[in-house]
């Protein structure tokens, strides 16, 4: 993941952030239905949603690093 992050090329390799964000609700619903605590998964959903909203929906997982690294792109 370091090479894509450093190069700025975040190839989705068939699993784009947009696709992951769209399906994440199903994962959370399955957790709810099975009585599994999804508390740690909700921030991941929020991060995926933020990435898509910022135009990274066609990119891969490494694009998330830029949203986490030193709060790049986050309002103060």
Buried (B, 14 or more C-beta within 10 A) or exposed (E): EEEBBEEEEBBBEEEBBBBBBBEBEEBBEEBEEEEEEBEEBEEBBEBBBBBBEEEBBBBBBBBBBBBEEEEEEEEE
